[in-house]
Amino acid sequence: MGEISNHATEIALYEPKKSENQLEGEYYVGIIVYDSTMELPSEIEYLEVKSEFVATRGKISDVGKVHSKLGVWAKEQGYHLKQDAYMIEAGHAVENGEEVEIYLPITIKLKEMI
């Protein structure tokens, strides 16, 4: 990503599963940029993600468990997970391997909807 200056970590955006049986889906690989007005190379697409998220971090080898625990925690806290917004993952190198940071998009708390 040498062509794009002023950026942060690499990320992946995944469409949420439409059913438990869904094995394939859309995803984007990208980077977080600090300046949306900068000029991008023609082959790069700019996506702006506007949402509220719940987030956690864990071992990349346990990514499925990390996702599940975060989803359960979000529901216990009264959050409703958006079914039409992309989930975000960011990988981070650590001393003993790699960790993943997961962001699940949410709407207002269920308790506030009543």
C-alpha positions in Angstrom: 0.0 0.0 0.0 2.9 2.3 -0.7 0.7 4.5 -3.0 -1.6 5.6 -0.2 -0.1 7.8 2.5 -1.6 8.7 5.9 -3.2 5.4 6.6 -3.6 3.1 9.6 -4.1 -0.6 9.9 -5.2 -3.1 7.2 -8.8 -4.3 7.7 -11.3 -6.7 6.1 -15.0 -5.9 5.8 -17.3 -9.0 5.7 -21.0 -9.1 4.9 -23.0 -10.7 7.7 -24.2 -14.2 7.3 -27.7 -14.4 5.9 -28.1 -17.9 7.4 -26.1 -20.4 9.4 -25.6 -22.4 6.2 -24.0 -19.6 4.3 -20.4 -20.6 3.4 -19.5 -17.8 1.0 -20.1 -14.1 0.9 -18.8 -10.6 -0.1 -15.8 -9.1 1.6 -13.4 -6.2 1.0 -9.8 -5.9 2.0 -8.6 -2.4 2.7 -6.9 0.1 5.0 -8.2 2.8 7.3 -7.4 6.3 5.9 -7.4 9.5 7.9 -8.3 11.8 5.1 -11.3 11.0 2.9 -10.5 13.9 0.5 -7.2 12.6 -0.6 -6.7 11.4 -4.2 -6.7 7.7 -4.6 -5.2 5.6 -7.4 -7.9 4.8 -10.0 -8.0 1.1 -9.3 -8.9 1.7 -5.6 -12.5 2.1 -4.3 -13.2 4.3 -1.3 -15.9 3.0 1.1 -17.0 5.1 4.1 -18.4 3.0 6.9 -20.8 4.9 9.2 -22.1 2.8 12.0 -21.9 2.1 15.7 -20.0 -1.0 16.8 -19.3 -3.3 19.7 -15.7 -4.5 19.6 -13.3 -7.0 21.1 -9.9 -8.4 20.5 -8.6 -12.0 20.8 -6.3 -14.6 19.3 -6.7 -15.0 15.6 -6.6 -18.8 16.0 -9.9 -18.4 18.0 -11.6 -16.0 15.6 -14.8 -18.0 15.6 -15.1 -18.1 19.4 -14.2 -14.4 19.6 -17.0 -13.6 17.2 -19.5 -15.8 19.1 -18.6 -14.4 22.5 -18.9 -10.8 21.2 -22.3 -11.5 19.7 -23.6 -13.1 23.0 -22.2 -10.2 25.0 -23.8 -7.6 22.7 -27.2 -9.3 23.1 -26.8 -9.5 26.9 -26.1 -5.8 27.0 -29.3 -5.1 25.0 -27.7 -4.3 21.6 -29.3 -5.4 18.4 -26.8 -6.6 15.7 -27.3 -5.0 12.3 -28.0 -7.7 9.7 -27.4 -5.4 6.7 -24.0 -3.9 7.6 -20.4 -5.1 7.2 -18.5 -6.6 10.1 -14.9 -5.3 10.4 -11.8 -7.3 11.3 -8.3 -6.0 11.8 -5.2 -8.1 12.4 -2.5 -7.1 14.8 1.0 -8.7 15.2 1.8 -9.4 18.9 4.7 -11.0 20.6 3.3 -14.5 20.5 1.5 -14.6 17.1 -1.4 -12.5 15.9 -4.5 -11.1 17.3 -7.8 -10.1 15.6 -9.9 -7.1 16.5 -13.5 -7.6 15.6 -16.2 -4.9 15.2 -19.8 -5.9 14.9 -22.3 -3.2 13.7 -25.2 -2.5 16.1 -28.4 -0.5 16.2 -29.8 1.1 19.4 -30.2 -1.0 22.5 -33.2 -3.3 22.5 -34.3 -1.8 25.9 -34.4 1.6 24.3 -36.6 0.3 21.5 -39.4 -0.6 23.9 
